[in-house]
Amino acid sequence: MSERIGAVPATYMGEGSGPRAWLLTTDHKRVAWLYLVALTVFFFLGGAMAVLIRVELATPAGDLVSDDAYDRLFSIHGIIMVWFFLVPSIPATLGNFLLPLMIGARDLAFPRLNLASWYVFIFGSGFTLYSVIAGGVDTGWTFYTPFSTMFSNSYVSAAAFGVFIVGFSTIMTGINFIVTVHKLRAPGLTWFRLPIFVWTMYATALVMVLATPVLAASLILIVLERVFGIGVFDPGLGGDPLLFQHLFWFYSHPAVYIMILPGMGVVSEILPCFSRRPLFGYTAVALSSMAIAIFGFLVWGHHMFVSGQSAYAGLVFSFLSYCVAIPSAIKVFNWSLTLRKGEIAFETSMLYALGFLGLFTFGGLAGLFLAALAVDVHVHDTYFVVAHFHYIMVGGMVTAFMAGIHFWWPKITGRMYSETWGRIAAIVTFLGFNLTFFPQYVLGFLGMPRRYHAYPPEFAFWHILSSAGAVVLALGYLMPLFSLGWSLFRGPRAPDNPWRATGLEWKTTSPPPPHNFDETPVVDGPPYRYPLAEDGA
Amino acid sequence: MSGAVESEAFRDAERERQADAFGMWIFIGSEAMLFGAVMLVYLTARMAHPEGFGEASSRLSLLLGTVNTAVLITSSLAMALADLLVKLGRRRAAAWALAATALLGLAFLAVKGVEYADEVREGLAPVLGLPFAFEGADPRGAQLFFELYFASTGLHAAHLIGGLAAIATVLATWRRSTDAACLRRTRAVGLYWHFVDIVWVFLFPLLYLVHR
């Protein structure tokens, strides 16, 4: 705790409070808040769609919504969750807030670009929401051709165009992060002294900058085909519908790493802190993030094993998909060894981080099943795939997001929240998640295809389990909304470093002053120097 | 020095200039992936329809395409001069060089417009429901060629217009800006302009020189 006497210290939150001061801010910490509010809205919007889906699937008959409405429900659930929540989630909120703090900078390199990225995001996502209100999209989040270009009579162009615009926002964030890490590190902060969170943000930003434009190209070609009749994906016009899948997955597989790398960064900060141990194998963890970013570009074909691509291409993509599991496994082993002989404290964010560790591992191992050519043919487009990516995206990334929000909440808001309610929510989320998605592995293996609103009665048992789990899971996500919301106004004041954590962000006040540090910090050693001297170890 | 920085994140102007140029390089990397994807689509279609693409390509105006290539490369020369002049502190001359760059860019767009108009008149524009007629061995391949021709040159033209807007913005604030700011912006805009030029250097042989 710093010695504050009398006057309240200046914080970024006190710098003007009208809508103008927030909506025209270039302070990275306030832009992070703008994103946090927008993303929370999208998360619960997408979540509401998921609840409707699970309610429909609680009975074998398609009785709540029509098949057409069901297609629209899961499409918009996917589009919102992938592009308007998962891709920006940790980078645009925690990354925006913490990246400059962690490297001892006053702001991101391009503060105005940062604010502009939020407006582009709002404009693009609003455009897509318009398409939902106007009548919806029934292509699924993948916009597969030729269905999306030739047959779908839903609002594909508007939805795709909105996602295209949001892509620019992603690229803006990516450029900002890369330049910031290169050019604004504090004196003494060499690359191998960076916290892993910064490494993962850097790797994520690289993927954002290099993969998103390919998505832009493929989506704009869909819009051109629908609006102007340019038929590159239309076999009737001499085009090739499979080409879309290649372009789409060239983006969307790396985008999976946009969605998981930041989560890996978050738990790499939390696990050492709450086990009072330095991160095991720092260099390997740092470099494995880069390896994931690079290998992630070479595995897109594993989404296309049954598409009719050549068997040799399938073999190579299968092999490379196993290779990309290696850096992920390196991380899991290093996280586990960090816990060894640690003094583990089960604070809320630690519970979430441990949940991440288990769920990510479980989902990742299922990924190895899917990387195997023959197994993939059996479970392709079944609930097995649905369960796999929800274990990574929800069990992994959303859990890590919750972990990070709880870990840095005192720094962001200057308030403490109720540990008791936080821990209960973390456990409820973990149980609810497994109850929702584990049955889907079984369903998939039994042959239940994805994207159907009705199913034979023999699948009912597992579907009912899954729907019941969704209710628990929804409760788990609503609890923090209230407990954190309450703490924002009523929570006790947070000290500068409530978790006795290392890292430059804990050296400044909670919440930080407008320019982060009163004087530029100087770094003289590696990160994660646990246990601290004051721990009495 | 500290008065010369624009973004509060930086403490000195030289660091900010490096960061701006570096940021532009990253953006160019991203743009290269965008055009790379479009060219990949083009090449895939061309492998499927070698005959149609060859025939269709020979209907483009090689003369206007060549003139435009020369115009655009000359505009890059003017941009390089602007960069040099501003570094030497000759800001007035540099502003003229930037204006010349922009004028050559406009000339490129004008010639491109003439080409588009000719192609529409000859019934070679299979977009927006315009009439399209092509006599040859593979009219479907030819149609795909023209679709991709309009898509890729249109995308390039949109980027060129973006570059013109950037130059106009730099010139509009030229007199009020510090030397450091002028240098930083000219560098960044210049990098972008050269990139758009290089994209054309790839598009020109891909589109105009298929069977020559």
HADDOCK unambig.tbl for C-alpha pairs under 7 A between the chains (distance, minus, plus):
assign (segid A and resid 105 and name CA) (segid B and resid 9 and name CA) 6.83 0.50 0.50
assign (segid A and resid 106 and name CA) (segid B and resid 9 and name CA) 4.98 0.50 0.50
assign (segid A and resid 107 and name CA) (segid B and resid 9 and name CA) 4.72 0.50 0.50
assign (segid A and resid 108 and name CA) (segid B and resid 9 and name CA) 6.26 0.50 0.50
assign (segid A and resid 109 and name CA) (segid B and resid 9 and name CA) 5.85 0.50 0.50
assign (segid A and resid 110 and name CA) (segid B and resid 7 and name CA) 6.80 0.50 0.50
assign (segid A and resid 111 and name CA) (segid B and resid 7 and name CA) 6.93 0.50 0.50
assign (segid A and resid 175 and name CA) (segid B and resid 23 and name CA) 6.12 0.50 0.50
assign (segid A and resid 175 and name CA) (segid B and resid 26 and name CA) 6.26 0.50 0.50
assign (segid A and resid 175 and name CA) (segid B and resid 27 and name CA) 6.69 0.50 0.50
assign (segid A and resid 179 and name CA) (segid B and resid 19 and name CA) 6.26 0.50 0.50
assign (segid A and resid 179 and name CA) (segid B and resid 22 and name CA) 6.73 0.50 0.50
assign (segid A and resid 179 and name CA) (segid B and resid 23 and name CA) 5.83 0.50 0.50
assign (segid A and resid 183 and name CA) (segid B and resid 19 and name CA) 6.32 0.50 0.50
assign (segid A and resid 209 and name CA) (segid B and resid 30 and name CA) 5.24 0.50 0.50
assign (segid A and resid 210 and name CA) (segid B and resid 29 and name CA) 6.94 0.50 0.50
assign (segid A and resid 210 and name CA) (segid B and resid 30 and name CA) 5.12 0.50 0.50
assign (segid A and resid 210 and name CA) (segid B and resid 33 and name CA) 6.24 0.50 0.50
assign (segid A and resid 213 and name CA) (segid B and resid 30 and name CA) 6.21 0.50 0.50
assign (segid A and resid 213 and name CA) (segid B and resid 31 and name CA) 6.77 0.50 0.50
assign (segid A and resid 213 and name CA) (segid B and resid 33 and name CA) 5.92 0.50 0.50
assign (segid A and resid 213 and name CA) (segid B and resid 34 and name CA) 4.66 0.50 0.50
assign (segid A and resid 214 and name CA) (segid B and resid 33 and name CA) 6.20 0.50 0.50
assign (segid A and resid 214 and name CA) (segid B and resid 34 and name CA) 5.37 0.50 0.50
assign (segid A and resid 214 and name CA) (segid B and resid 37 and name CA) 5.79 0.50 0.50
assign (segid A and resid 217 and name CA) (segid B and resid 34 and name CA) 5.93 0.50 0.50
assign (segid A and resid 217 and name CA) (segid B and resid 37 and name CA) 6.41 0.50 0.50
assign (segid A and resid 217 and name CA) (segid B and resid 38 and name CA) 6.50 0.50 0.50
assign (segid A and resid 228 and name CA) (segid B and resid 127 and name CA) 5.41 0.50 0.50
assign (segid A and resid 228 and name CA) (segid B and resid 128 and name CA) 4.84 0.50 0.50
assign (segid A and resid 229 and name CA) (segid B and resid 127 and name CA) 6.02 0.50 0.50
assign (segid A and resid 229 and name CA) (segid B and resid 128 and name CA) 6.82 0.50 0.50
assign (segid A and resid 230 and name CA) (segid B and resid 127 and name CA) 6.56 0.50 0.50
assign (segid A and resid 230 and name CA) (segid B and resid 147 and name CA) 5.50 0.50 0.50
assign (segid A and resid 231 and name CA) (segid B and resid 144 and name CA) 6.82 0.50 0.50
assign (segid A and resid 232 and name CA) (segid B and resid 144 and name CA) 6.91 0.50 0.50
assign (segid A and resid 237 and name CA) (segid B and resid 140 and name CA) 6.26 0.50 0.50
assign (segid A and resid 238 and name CA) (segid B and resid 140 and name CA) 6.05 0.50 0.50
assign (segid A and resid 238 and name CA) (segid B and resid 141 and name CA) 6.28 0.50 0.50
assign (segid A and resid 238 and name CA) (segid B and resid 144 and name CA) 6.70 0.50 0.50
assign (segid A and resid 239 and name CA) (segid B and resid 45 and name CA) 6.78 0.50 0.50
